Amino acid sequence: MVNIFRGHTDSVTSVACSVDGKHVVSGSKDSTIRVWNIETGQLVARPFEGHADLVASVAFSADGKRVLSGSRDKTVRIRDIETNQIAASPFEGHTHPVSSVAFSADGQRVASGSHDKTVRVWDVETGQIAAGPFEGHTQSVVSIVFSGDGKQVV
């Protein structure tokens, strides 16, 4: 089966599939995030707006109920798919665009990598930095992932 997901008004920059395989999330240069039904190709909810610049990275929570995004506007955001609302205030602190985001397996933390050469780990409930910023990279951090047990960020 092949589906074509149409709706963004500019290039798609990042995609991710939910763990249950029912949904796809896409982030775009049009600064929106869209969640799609993988079988029908239809939008699950209205497009998520709020980023002031392109969405560079998207990810699903393990339970598939939330979507995480990182943007060139230097913020990280979490949205609830079921309510179509922002689930937490924007996470702010990076000094350059956010290039990669990831949820921990338990959904309690998110990690972000940035062109500011740092990695930050955020508490989902408070929006505060839980660890970091981790420094030492000499170039942009363009990809990030939690270990399976959620204790390490690579």
N, C-alpha and C positions, 0 to 999 in steps of 0.2 A: 504494500500500500504506500502511495506517495501522496502527501498533502502539501499544498503550498499555502503558507500563512501570509496573508496580505493585510496591510493596514498601516505600517510605519511609513512616514513621509520622507525618511532619509535612510541611510545605510544602517543595517543591523550590525552591532559591534560585539555582542555577546549573547549566547544562548545556553540554557541548561534544561535538563529534563528532571521532573520530579521522580523520587525514588519508586513510587508505585507505577510510573510509566504512563500516567493519565494526562499529564500537563507538560507544556513547554513554556518557558519564560524567555522573553527576548528583550534586550536593551538596545537602544538605538542612538544615532547621532541626533535624532529629533527630540532628545531629552525625555522620552517616555519609556515605560516598561509595559509590556503586554503579556498576559497569560492566556495561553491557548489550550483548547481541548485537542489532544494529539490525534484522536480518531476523526473528529469532524472538521478540524481546522478553524473552528469558531472561537471568538473571544470568550473567556470565562467571566471576565469582569471588564468594566470600562477601563481604558488605558490609565495607568498610574502616572501622574504628573507630579512635579515638585522640584526636580533637579533643574538647576539653572544652566546646565551645559550637558554635553553628551554623556550617556550612560556607558561606562567602559566595561563593567562586569556585573553579572547577575548570578544568583544562586538560590536554590530552594532550601528550606529547612527540611530536616529528615521526615517530619510528619506531613510535609507538603502544604502546610497551612500558611506559611509566610514566605515572602520573597525578599531577598537582600539585594541591594544595589550599591555600587560605587560609581562615582562620577568625576568628570573633569572639574566639577564645581568644588572639589575637595571634600565632599561629604559622603557619608554612608547612611543609607536609609533602609528601614524594614517596613514592609507593608503586609497587612493581613488580607489574604485572598478572599476569605469568607465575608468580611465586613467592608472590603474595598477601602479601608482606612489605613492611615499611617499608624503602625504599631508602636513606634517609639520616635522620640524627637530625633532630628538629624544628628548623627554623631560627627562632631567637628573637632579638628585638631591637626589634621594633615596640612602642610604648608604648600603642597603641590597636588596635582590631580591624583585621585585614587584610581589605581589601575587593576586591582584584583580584590575580590572579597570571597569569604567562605564562612559557612556556619559550622560550629562544632556539632558532633553527632547528637549530643543531648540538647542542642538548641539554646543553651544558656550563654554562649559566647559567640562572637563573630570576630573574624580577623580581617584586616585590610592591609594591603600593600600599596605603596605610593611612589610617584616620581620624586618624592622628597627623600627617597632612599631608606625609608623606615617601614617597619611592620608594627601594627598596633593591634592589641586584642581588647575587645570591648565587652562589657557586661550588657546583655540584652535588656534586662529590666531597668537598669539605672541610666544606661547610655554613657557611663563613665568608663575611662580606660581601666581595664582589669590587669593589663600587663603591657610593658613597653612605655614609650616607643623603643623598639629594638633598632639599634643603629649598627653600622659596620659595612653595609653594602656600599660599593663605590659607584653604582649606577642605579637606575630605577628598579623597583621591585614590581615585576609585571605578572607574577603568578604566585599564588599562595594556596595552601591546603592544610587542614588539620590532620593529624595522625588519627587512626581509627579509634583510639581510646580518648581522643580529645585533649591529651596532655601536652602535645607538642604541636608547633606550627612550623611548617617547612616553607 
